[in-house]
Amino acid sequence: MNRLRSAFVALIVFLLASVSFAEEEYKFDISEIEKKPYHVGGYAEFRPILFVLDRDAALCKLRFFDRDEGKTIEEYNGKLQLEGSYEKGIARLFVRTNFDLQYSYLGWDHNETKRMIYEGYLSLKPSDSLGFKFGKQTLLWGKGYAFNPVAFVSRPKDPDDPELALEGVITASADYIKSFNGPLKTFSITPVIFPVYEHINDDFGEINHLNFAGKIYFLFYDTDIDFLFLTGKSRTNRFGMDFSRNITTNFEVHGEFAFINNQRKRVIDSQGNISESKFDAKSYLLGIRYLTASDTTFIFEYYRNGTGFTHLEMKDYFTFIDKGYDLFLVAGNESLLKKAIGITEGNYGRPNPLKDYLYLRISQKEPFNILYFTPAITGIMNLNDQSVSISPELLYTGITNLELRLKAIALVGQNGSDYGEKPNDYRIELRVRYYF
């Protein structure tokens, strides 16, 4: 009996010691898993660029006609992007700021104060199916990767770097979502009020108008479908639809179609005569995304820009610049070049100004088992003049919170072509980005 009692006491002592040891080794702090009501983060970036100029290109002549910068120019870019959010009950406040600093052949430059707030909005979610947003927000409409013809209420992407965060626009919007059993799994509607007044979205068209936009979403037979529109007097009416569907787990197809009523186009001929026309434009995009078993990603898109210029219209524009440059060399007369500058901004100077483009991006995750290393190559071809942009890049993320990207862009094309008349032949840039 004494032995049994001694064994029982020893067992109790052992268990208590074990519990005490466990408490010391495995402390559980509920605060570590509780969702914090606030979030603060962002990144700092340094991006030097070397441009190798094409002195015979029309756009190089237009930019540097009154200065000699040699064969190469350097540019240094700094960026600080901060974001933070705070949640309380049904409300969430989100702010993303962006500060740019640039040193180029023109000297120091920084972004305007009004551009510092990329996004800043208050969202209210009274229920799981209903939400509201008020303020400056980025509406990511469209399924395309490099192009989005149905993104009626957002700024255009840069096809050379389509994953960059876009500056938002000041809107008021709502989201209503409803789920179902059956072929139609999800339905949502997003109405948007889009004001354009002085100092409020004043770069989006005619000011002093209140515009309305919207998106209706369906998840139907595992296919994402959107119907979108923008109406008002700041811009002409436009309507569109997009879709996306996974054919298999690693193969996706997507597309967009946009109809723009009474689109305006200003054209200059080789003699400098400017004409303006109105027409109904139709733009569309078809694309695929494919991931192989070896982690190679292919993104392929065809983009039809219904608002774009024909090859002949672009050749006339480049020819007029050449005539203006010759006049400047002979007589010092800048009038034709200044006229060309005036019609370039927001017109011929848009990204991808012609009608038909092919986009292909191939990226390989960790080739040869090199961890955190992703090489990629991107090509954009203008089908109207067969000029191309080719961009190889190397991305490394093996250092905590640090991203290193080395990228080059080569522009190839004949005289009078889209990429052949760009200001530079080559561009090499290094992006160093630190997240915090």
N, C-alpha and C positions, 0 to 999 in steps of 0.2 A: 504494500500500500504506500509506504514511504517512497519506494522507487517510482511508483506511478505518479505520486504527487510531485516528486522532484522533476520527473520528465515533463509533466504538465507545466510546471513553473518555467522550466527551461524553454519550452515551446513558446510560452507567452512572452518571455523576454526576447527571444529570437524574432518573433513577429513584430513586437514593438520597435526593436532595433531596425528591422527591415523597413517598417513604415517611416521611421525617423530618417533613415538613409534616403529613402525614395523622395521624401519631402524636400531634403536638401538637394538631391540631384535633379529632380523634375519639378520645378516650380511652375505653376500655371497662373499666368497673369491674364485675366479676362480683357484687360485694356489692349492687349496685343492683337486680339482678333476683332475687337469692336471697330465698326466702320467709323472713321473720323468724319466730322461734319465739314472739314475743309481739305483742300488740296492745293499745293503750290509746287510748280515745276517750271521747266523751260530748258533752253539751251543757249549757249554762246557759240558763235561761228566766226571763223576766219577763212576767207576764200580769195587767194590771189589768182589772177588770170593773166596769161600772156596771149596777146592777139598777134597773129601774123597777117598783115594787111594785104589786100589785093588792090594795088594802086590803080589798076586798069578797070576795076569794077565801077559801075555807075553809082552805087550807093556809097562807095568809098569816096568818089569825087564829090558827091553831094555833101558828105559830112566834113571832109577835110579840104575843101577847095581853097580856103583862105589860110591854111596852115600846113606846115610840113612836119609830120611826126615821124618820118622815116619808114622803115619796113615793119617795125614791131612797136607795139605800145603795151604798157603794163597797166593793170588795174588791181586795186586792193579793196576788198569788201569786208566789212564787219557787220555782224548781225547779233542782236540780243533779243530773243523772244521769250517772254515770260507769260505764264498763265496761272490762274488760280480760280478756285471755286469754293463756295460755301453753301451748305444745305441746311435748311431748317424747316421741318415739317414738309409741307407740299411745295416749298419754294427752293429754288436753286439759283444762285448768282454766279455767272461765269464771265471771266475777263481774260482776253489774250492780247498782250501788247507786243508791238514789233518796232524795234529801233534799228535803222540801217545807217551805216556810215560808209562812204565810198571816197577813194582817192583815185583819180584818173588823170588823163592829160588835161582835163578842164580844171583840175584842182580838187579841193574838198567839197563834198556834197553830202547832204543828209536828207532823210525823208521829212515831208511836211508834218506839222503837228497833227493835222487831222488824220494822217495815215498811221499814227502810232497805235491806235486802237484797232486791231484786226477784227476782234470780236468782243462784244460786251452786251450781255443780255440777261434778263430775268425770266426764268421759266417757272411755271406753276403746273403742278400735276395733281389735280384734285382726285383723280381716280386712275386706275391702271389703263383705262381706255381713252382718257381725255387729257390733253396737255395744251399749254399755251406758252408762247415765247414773245418777248417784247424787247427790241433793241437791235444791235448790230450782230447779224449772224450769217454764217456761210451755208447756203442751201445747195447741197451736193446732189443736183438733179442730173440724171443720165446714167447710163450703164457703161459708156465708153471709158477706156483707160487714158488715151492721149487726147481725144476730142470729145466734145459733148454738144452737139447741135441743139439739144433740147434744154440746155442750161440757160433758161430765159432770164433768170433773176440771180445771176452770179457773174463773176469776172472770168474771162477765158483762161484756161490752163496754158502753161508753157509746155508744148509737146516735147521739148528737150529735157524737161524735168517736171513731169506731170504730178508728182507726189508732193510738191511743195504746198504748204498751207496757203490758202487764198484769203485775201481780205474779204470780209463780209459786207453786207449791205444792211441799211436800217429798215427793218420791217416789223410787222406784227403778224403772227401766224398762230394757227391752232392745229392740233392733230387729234383725230378721232379714229380709234382702231377697234375693229370687231373681229372676233374669231368664230369659225364655223366648223362643223363636221361635214365632210363631203368633198366634192371636187374643188369648191371655193373654200380655201382654208382661212384666208385673211383678207379683210377689206379695210382700207383706211382712206381718209380724205384730209387734205392739208390746204385750207384756204389761207391766202397771204395778202396782206395790205402793204402796198409798195409805194411810199410817197417819194416824189421827186420835186424838191424845192431848193432854193438857194441854201447852200451848205448842208443839204440833206440829199444824198445820192445824186448830186447835180451833174455828175459825169455820165449819167445813164440816159440822157435824152432831154427833151424839151421840159423845162422846169415849170413849176406852179401847177402840177397835176397830181392827183391821187390815182394810182393804178392798182389793179387787182390781178393776182395770179393764183394758181392752184395746181394741185396734183392729186389724182385719184389712183390708188394702188390696189392691185389684186394679186393674191397668190393663188393661181388657178392651175390645177393639175401640175403642181410643182414648178410652175413658170411664173417668174416675177414680171408683172406688167404694170406700166404707169401710163396714164393719160395726163397731159400737162397743157397749161395755157397761160398767156399773159395778155391782158387787155387794158387799154387806157390811152391817153393822148401823148404820153412821153415817148413811147415807141409804138410802131404799128402793131396791130394784133398778130399774135402768133400762137400756133397750136402744135402739139407733138405727142408722140408716144414712144415708149421704149420697152424692151423686154430683155430678160436674161434667163437662161435655163442650163442646168447641169445635165448634159447628155449622159455622162458617167461621173464618178466621183472626181476624176482628174481632167475632165474635158467639158468646157463651158462655152456656150455661144451667146452673143448679145448683139443688140442692134438698137438704133434710134432713127426716128424720122421727125422732121420739123417742117412746118409750113409757115412762111412769113409773108403776111399780106402787105402789098405796096412797099416793098423794099426799095430804098433809094441807092443809086450808085452814081458816083461822079467819076468821069473818065477824061483823061487828057490825051490828045493825039500827039504825033511826033512834031507838029508845028506849034503846039502849045494851046490849041483850042480846047476848052473845057465844056463838056456836055453832061447833063444829068438826066437819068431815066428812072422810071418806076416800073416795077414788075413784081409778080408773085414768085418768091424764091422757095425752092424745095431742097432741103439738105438732109442727108442721111448718112448712117454709119453701120457697117457690119463688121463683126469681129469675133475672134475666138481666143480662148486662153487654155493652154494645154500643159499639164505637168507630167513629166515622164517618171518612170520608176527610179531613175538615177537623180532626181531632183533638178532637172532642167526645165525651166519655165519658158514657154513660147507665148507671146502675145502678138497677135496679128490683126490689123484693122484696115479697112478701106473707108475713106472719108470723102464724101461728095459735098463740097462747099457750094451750095446754090447761090450764095451771095458773092462769090468770088469773081475774079477777072479772068478773061480768056488769055491764052498765050499771046495773041496778037496785041491785046490791050496792054499787057505788061511790056511787050517789046517797044511799043510806041512810047510808053512812059520812060523806059530806059534810054531810048533814042533822044527824047527831049532833054533829059539830064545831060547827055553827052553834048548836045548842041549848046546848052547853057554853059557847060564847062569850057567848051572851045571859045565861046564869046567872052568869058571871063579871062581866059589866058591872053586873048588878042587885044581886048579893049578894056579889061578890068571892070566890065559891066556885070553886076550880080543879079540883075532883075529876073532873068529866066530861072536862075538857080533858086532865088527866093520864091518864085512862083511854084517851082517843083517842091520846095520844102512845105509850102502851104497845103498842097494837095496830097502830100505824103502822110501827114499826121492824121491818124484815125482812119485812113483810107488805104492807100497802097502800102503803108507801113504796118498794117496789121500782121500778126503771125499767120503764116499759111494763107496768103492773099489770093491764090489761084483756086481752081475748081476741084482737082482730083489728086488725092494723096494716098499713098500706101505707108503703113507704119508696121515695123517689125522689131520686137525686142526679144532677145534671148539671154537668159541669165542662168548661171550654174551655181548651185549652192555647194560650197566646200568641195571643190574638185580635188582629186588626188588626196582626199582626207585631210586637207589643210583647213583646220577649224577656223570658223568665224570669217572666212574669206569667200567673197562672191564676185566673180568677174561677170561682166555683161557687155553686150553690144547692141546698139540701137541704130536702126536705119529708117530714114524717112525719104520717100521718093515722090517727087512731083511728076505725076503721069502725063501732064500736059507738055512738059518740055524735057523730061527724063533727067532732070538734075536731082542730086541726092545729097543728103546729110548723113554722115556715118560717125557714130559716137561710141568708141570703146571706153570701158571704165573698169576700175578695180576698187572694190569696197572691202574694208577690213574693220571688224568690230570686236577684236579680241581683247581690247583694254577696257576695263569697266568704265561705262558711261562715256566712252570716247569713240567717235566714228571718223574714219579716215577714208576719203574717196578721191581718187585720181582719175580725171576724165579728160578726154580729148575729143574735139569735134572737127571733122574735115568736111568742107563744102566743095562739091564737085559739080560743074555744069558749064555749058557753053555760054558764049556771049548772048545776052538777052534772055537768059534763063533765070528762074527764081533763085536758086542757090548759087549760080554762077556770077550773079551781080551783087551778092552780099559784100559788106565792107571788108571781110577778112576771108582768107583761104583756110586758116586753121585757128584753133583756139585750144589752149591747154590750161586746165584749172585744177587746183588742189582745194578740197574742202575739208577743214578740220572742225568738227562739231563736238562740243562737250555738253552732255545732258546732266541736269541736276534736279 
